[in-house]
Amino acid sequence: MNKNVTSRQELIDAAMEIARTEGVHKVNIRNIAQKCSISVGVLYNYIPTKTDLIFAVVEGFWTDVLRTLTGMEPKTAGFTDFVASLYEIMNAHLNDFERDWLAQLETMDPEDKKRGRRLEEQCFQVLRNLLRDALDRDPSVSPDIWNADYTKEQFVEFVFHHLMSLLRSGADNCSFFTKTLQRILY
């Protein structure tokens, strides 16, 4: 009844599917092995520990989010429209995946937490770069609003911080935030 696994990615995809359909608490080595019709021992050849499994799922989540976001064209939308679209995409991905799945990271030992934060920060930097690119491409934003005390980098960090706060709080949308940004920028 057991089959050969074709890739580590198949196992990660199975873990992500379990997280989406049954909940994060059901993501474990045994359930993934069962879903893929392989033995637990074979799975350990691809993913040696539960910590590695959690990181693979986290990385898979961010890869999916970034793939979707990278396909967005900030060239054609204004900055605030881009922010709203970015929020909708990230919110949809989090809703599909359950908001509490990252809580798994908090149960890890300090070294693994550091590893998780490094991975997360790499993804966050890509998001900041997308925001900066969208801001740079919006011709409606006057270059005169930026100076040494009020830089684009600070503004992008402000926007990023508030988007992440809205996502963590579970807000359905960011319309008030984008209206606020419009009053600041235009």
C-alpha positions as CSV (number, residue, x, y, z in Angstrom):
1,M,0.0,0.0,0.0
2,N,2.9,2.4,0.6
3,K,4.3,4.3,-2.4
4,N,7.4,6.1,-3.2
5,V,7.4,9.8,-2.5
6,T,8.4,11.8,-5.5
7,S,9.6,14.9,-3.6
8,R,10.0,16.7,-0.3
9,Q,7.6,19.3,-1.8
10,E,4.8,16.7,-2.0
11,L,5.2,16.2,1.7
12,I,5.1,19.9,2.4
13,D,2.1,20.3,0.1
14,A,0.4,17.6,2.1
15,A,1.2,19.3,5.4
16,M,-0.1,22.6,4.1
17,E,-3.3,20.9,2.9
18,I,-3.8,19.3,6.3
19,A,-3.3,22.8,7.9
20,R,-5.9,24.4,5.6
21,T,-8.5,21.7,5.8
22,E,-8.1,20.2,9.3
23,G,-6.3,22.8,11.3
24,V,-2.7,23.4,12.3
25,H,-3.0,21.1,15.3
26,K,-3.4,18.2,12.9
27,V,-0.1,18.8,11.1
28,N,2.2,16.1,12.3
29,I,4.6,13.5,10.9
30,R,2.1,10.6,11.3
31,N,-0.8,12.5,9.5
32,I,1.4,13.6,6.6
33,A,2.7,10.1,6.2
34,Q,-0.8,8.7,6.1
35,K,-2.0,11.4,3.6
36,C,0.9,10.5,1.3
37,S,0.5,6.8,1.8
38,I,4.1,6.3,3.0
39,S,5.6,5.0,6.2
40,V,6.7,7.4,9.0
41,G,10.2,6.2,8.6
42,V,10.3,7.2,4.9
43,L,9.0,10.7,5.8
44,Y,11.8,11.1,8.3
45,N,14.2,10.7,5.3
46,Y,12.8,13.9,3.8
47,I,11.8,15.8,7.0
48,P,13.9,14.7,10.0
49,T,12.0,16.6,12.8
50,K,8.7,18.3,13.6
51,T,10.6,21.5,13.7
52,D,11.8,21.0,10.2
53,L,8.3,20.3,9.2
54,I,7.0,23.5,10.8
55,F,9.7,25.5,9.0
56,A,8.9,23.8,5.7
57,V,5.2,24.7,6.1
58,V,6.1,28.3,7.1
59,E,8.4,28.6,4.2
60,G,5.7,27.2,1.9
61,F,3.2,29.6,3.1
62,W,5.4,32.6,2.5
63,T,6.5,31.3,-0.9
64,D,2.8,31.1,-1.9
65,V,2.1,34.6,-0.6
66,L,5.2,36.1,-2.3
67,R,4.5,34.3,-5.6
68,T,1.0,35.9,-5.6
69,L,2.3,39.3,-4.6
70,T,5.1,39.3,-7.1
71,G,2.6,38.9,-9.9
72,M,0.9,42.1,-8.9
73,E,1.9,45.1,-11.1
74,P,2.5,48.2,-8.9
75,K,3.2,50.0,-12.1
76,T,-0.5,50.3,-13.0
77,A,-2.0,51.1,-9.6
78,G,-1.6,54.0,-7.3
79,F,0.2,53.3,-4.0
80,T,-2.9,53.1,-1.9
81,D,-4.6,50.7,-4.3
82,F,-1.5,48.6,-4.2
83,V,-1.6,48.6,-0.4
84,A,-5.2,47.5,-0.4
85,S,-4.5,44.7,-2.9
86,L,-1.5,43.5,-0.9
87,Y,-3.6,43.5,2.2
88,E,-6.4,41.5,0.5
89,I,-4.0,38.9,-0.8
90,M,-2.2,38.4,2.5
91,N,-5.5,38.4,4.5
92,A,-6.9,35.7,2.1
93,H,-3.8,33.6,2.5
94,L,-3.9,33.9,6.3
95,N,-7.7,33.1,6.4
96,D,-7.0,30.0,4.3
97,F,-4.3,28.9,6.6
98,E,-5.7,29.8,10.1
99,R,-4.3,32.8,11.9
100,D,-2.8,30.8,14.8
101,W,-0.5,28.6,12.8
102,L,2.5,30.7,13.6
103,A,1.9,30.0,17.2
104,Q,3.8,26.8,16.5
105,L,6.9,28.8,16.3
106,E,6.5,30.0,19.9
107,T,6.8,26.4,21.2
108,M,10.2,26.0,19.7
109,D,13.6,26.3,21.4
110,P,15.4,29.6,21.2
111,E,17.7,28.6,18.3
112,D,14.8,27.4,16.2
113,K,12.9,30.6,17.0
114,K,15.8,32.6,15.7
115,R,15.8,30.5,12.5
116,G,12.1,31.2,12.1
117,R,12.5,34.9,12.6
118,R,15.3,35.0,10.0
119,L,13.1,33.3,7.5
120,E,10.2,35.6,8.3
121,E,12.4,38.7,8.1
122,Q,13.6,37.7,4.6
123,C,9.9,37.5,3.5
124,F,9.1,40.8,5.2
125,Q,11.9,42.5,3.4
126,V,10.4,41.4,0.1
127,L,7.1,42.9,1.1
128,R,8.9,46.2,2.1
129,N,10.6,46.2,-1.3
130,L,7.3,45.8,-3.1
131,L,5.8,48.6,-1.1
132,R,8.8,50.9,-1.9
133,D,8.5,50.0,-5.6
134,A,4.8,50.8,-5.6
135,L,5.5,54.1,-3.9
136,D,8.3,55.0,-6.3
137,R,6.0,54.3,-9.3
138,D,3.0,56.3,-8.2
139,P,3.2,59.6,-10.1
140,S,0.6,61.2,-7.9
141,V,2.9,61.2,-4.9
142,S,4.7,64.5,-4.8
143,P,8.5,64.1,-4.3
144,D,8.3,67.3,-2.3
145,I,6.8,65.5,0.7
146,W,10.0,63.6,1.4
147,N,13.0,65.1,3.3
148,A,15.7,64.1,5.8
149,D,13.1,64.0,8.6
150,Y,10.4,62.3,6.6
151,T,11.9,59.7,4.3
152,K,10.3,57.1,2.0
153,E,12.0,54.4,4.0
154,Q,10.4,55.5,7.2
155,F,7.1,55.8,5.5
156,V,7.3,52.3,4.0
157,E,8.2,51.0,7.4
158,F,5.2,52.8,8.9
159,V,2.9,51.3,6.2
160,F,4.4,47.8,6.6
161,H,4.1,47.9,10.4
162,H,0.4,49.0,10.3
163,L,-0.5,46.4,7.6
164,M,1.0,43.7,9.8
165,S,-0.9,45.0,12.8
166,L,-4.1,44.9,10.9
167,L,-3.4,41.4,9.7
168,R,-2.6,40.2,13.2
169,S,-5.8,41.8,14.6
170,G,-7.9,40.0,11.9
171,A,-9.4,43.1,10.3
172,D,-11.5,42.3,7.3
173,N,-10.0,45.1,5.2
174,C,-7.7,48.1,5.5
175,S,-10.0,50.7,4.0
176,F,-9.6,53.2,6.8
177,F,-5.9,52.8,6.7
178,T,-5.7,53.4,2.9
179,K,-8.0,56.5,3.3
180,T,-5.5,57.8,5.9
181,L,-2.6,57.1,3.5
182,Q,-4.5,59.0,0.7
183,R,-4.8,62.0,3.0
184,I,-1.1,61.9,3.7
185,L,0.1,61.3,0.2
186,Y,-2.2,63.1,-2.1
